[in-house]
Amino acid sequence: MYSSNRSGVQNGNLCNTENIRVITISPGTGTLPNQLSSHTIYLLEPGNYITTGTINTEKCNAIVTKN
């Protein structure tokens, strides 16, 4: 089990790693979703990403770069 923060562990808000999805995103303008899904790792391909608005996050998600 993984938690996004220590206080979440204390409150019992755990992320179940069996439910984690990985989504690969290509560079470009507006390729990052404005609403990140819970239990999802967003894997960014090398390149430039331009966001045009706020990105809202949910529990148990991450954005990582592929290198």
C-alpha positions in Angstrom: 0.0 0.0 0.0 1.1 3.5 -0.7 0.0 6.8 0.7 0.4 10.2 -0.9 1.1 11.8 2.5 1.9 10.8 6.1 -1.3 12.3 7.5 -3.2 10.1 5.1 -1.7 7.0 6.5 -2.7 8.0 10.0 -6.2 8.7 8.8 -6.4 5.4 6.9 -6.5 6.9 3.5 -4.3 4.5 1.7 -3.7 4.0 -2.0 -4.1 0.4 -3.3 -1.2 -0.2 -5.6 -3.1 -2.9 -7.4 -5.5 -0.2 -8.8 -2.7 2.1 -10.1 -2.8 2.8 -13.8 0.0 4.2 -15.9 -0.8 6.6 -18.8 2.0 7.8 -21.1 1.5 11.4 -22.4 3.3 12.9 -25.4 4.7 16.4 -25.4 2.7 19.4 -26.7 0.2 22.1 -25.8 -2.8 20.9 -23.8 -1.7 17.2 -23.7 -1.9 17.1 -19.9 -5.5 16.6 -18.7 -7.0 19.4 -16.6 -8.4 16.8 -14.2 -5.9 14.0 -13.1 -7.6 10.7 -12.4 -7.1 9.1 -9.0 -4.9 6.0 -8.8 -3.0 7.0 -11.9 0.6 7.7 -12.7 1.1 10.1 -15.7 4.4 9.3 -17.5 5.7 12.2 -19.6 7.7 11.5 -22.7 10.7 13.8 -23.1 9.8 17.2 -24.6 8.0 20.4 -23.8 4.6 20.6 -22.2 2.5 23.8 -22.3 -0.4 24.0 -19.9 -3.1 26.6 -20.5 -5.0 26.2 -17.3 -5.2 24.7 -13.8 -4.5 21.0 -13.3 -6.6 19.5 -10.6 -5.3 16.4 -8.8 -7.1 13.6 -7.0 -5.9 11.1 -4.4 -3.1 8.7 -5.4 -1.8 10.2 -8.6 1.6 11.3 -9.8 3.3 13.0 -12.7 6.8 11.6 -13.6 9.1 12.2 -16.5 10.5 9.4 -18.6 14.2 9.7 -19.3 
